[in-house]
Amino acid sequence: MRVLGFMTGTSLDGIDMAILETDGETLQGFGPAAEAPLPDPLRALLGRTIGVALQHPRGAPEPPVFAEAARAVAQAHFEAGGAFLRSCGLAWSDLDLIGMHGQTVLHERPSQGRPGRTLQLGDGDWLARATGVPVAFDFRSADVAAGGEGAPLAPVYHIARAAASGLPAPLAVLNVGGVANLTCWAGGDRVAAFDTGPGNGLIDQVVQARTGDRFDRDGQLARAGRVVPEVLARLLDHPYFTEPPPKSLDRYDFSPGPTDGLALADAVATLTAFTAESVARGFGLVDIRPASLVVTGGGRRNPALMEALAGRLSCKVADVESVGWRGDALEAEAFAFLAARCAQGLPISFPGTTGVERPMTGGRIAAPRA
């Protein structure tokens, strides 16, 4: 199948798009890829929606803003996808399937026998009607309903991508977005995957609040500051870091509050060290010892963070471009792959990745209607 995958991360920075040729098991070809900026009105709407979602009681009726945001996300995907396809000399009719992750506005992991909650907004039915192409979406709900964490879902693609490029196990892939998540692959079906802790989210939050900029460009603030050990220790004094995987996070499960009294550069340096140390502690929770770690997500563009990771880990650390992968497209590729697996009835989550009892299919397919 020729599948267009869409991904929008918790950083609210853009819509990633990538085309794959795949049957959901192997990768036959890599089509074009691109990113479109998230329109400012949509970013503002999603910011409001996240605020509502964080206060939304379990079992309460969904507030109207959820449906409004879901439609707006789908419309933005339609516009971005249409422009992308036209730039490649393609049309919607050239696709067999679309995979849309949707925008996460709420994620709660299972706790003390209480099931988790997860919500990715994106009106798959509207997008299928608008494009005339089947749309796979809502990838996480079935896993959560079955007692799983609902995240991470990319590991099955990381393994397929490694196989396609001939990378040997043991191998680790770290995605540093708003949250950082790790895939450790020992070969065959032996995999451990989980969210290690905050990725760029807290750094971005502090930079945006104090400067109006969106992130620490090139790690300049982190490099200009110093790590404050006592504040770093407070950040790391959280039960999440000693809990065994599989485990998952919402971007807002941690707060940068302990850095409030620090100078900006020191706060960013300390939060950068926090991300690196939480990844290192994550490695200590699994018995797979990878020979190398490839880093994807926006964090790979932060030299200060990459240096901190290399300083804390015993394996080789490099960005995914060094092994021939497309770092800016990897998550969109993953959801194209997951969409194909959804269409084929193949599992997308596993005991070692989300903690679900057995491998599970997931996602829903919205069929275009006349």
Sequence and secondary structure as in RCSB ss.txt:
>XXXX:A:sequence
MRVLGFMTGTSLDGIDMAILETDGETLQGFGPAAEAPLPDPLRALLGRTIGVALQHPRGAPEPPVFAEAARAVAQ
AHFEAGGAFLRSCGLAWSDLDLIGMHGQTVLHERPSQGRPGRTLQLGDGDWLARATGVPVAFDFRSADVAAGGEG
APLAPVYHIARAAASGLPAPLAVLNVGGVANLTCWAGGDRVAAFDTGPGNGLIDQVVQARTGDRFDRDGQLARAG
RVVPEVLARLLDHPYFTEPPPKSLDRYDFSPGPTDGLALADAVATLTAFTAESVARGFGLVDIRPASLVVTGGGR
RNPALMEALAGRLSCKVADVESVGWRGDALEAEAFAFLAARCAQGLPISFPGTTGVERPMTGGRIAAPRA
>XXXX:A:secstr
 EEEEEE  TT  EEEEEEEEE SSSEEEEEEEEEEE  HHHHHHHHHHHHHHHT  TTS   HHHHHHHHHHHH
HHHHHHHHHHHHTT  GGG SEEEE  EEEEEE  BTTB  EEEEE  HHHHHHHHTS EEE  SHHHHHTT   
   THHHHHHHHHHTT  SSEEEEEESSEEEEEEEEETTEEEEEEEEESSHHHHHHHHHHHS SS GGGHHHHHS
   HHHHHHHH  GGGGS SS    GGGS  GGGTTS HHHHHHHHHHHHHHHHHHHHTTSS   SEEEEESGGG
G HHHHHHHHHH SSEEEEGGGGT  TTTHHHHHHHHHHHHHHHT   B HHHH  SS B   EEE    
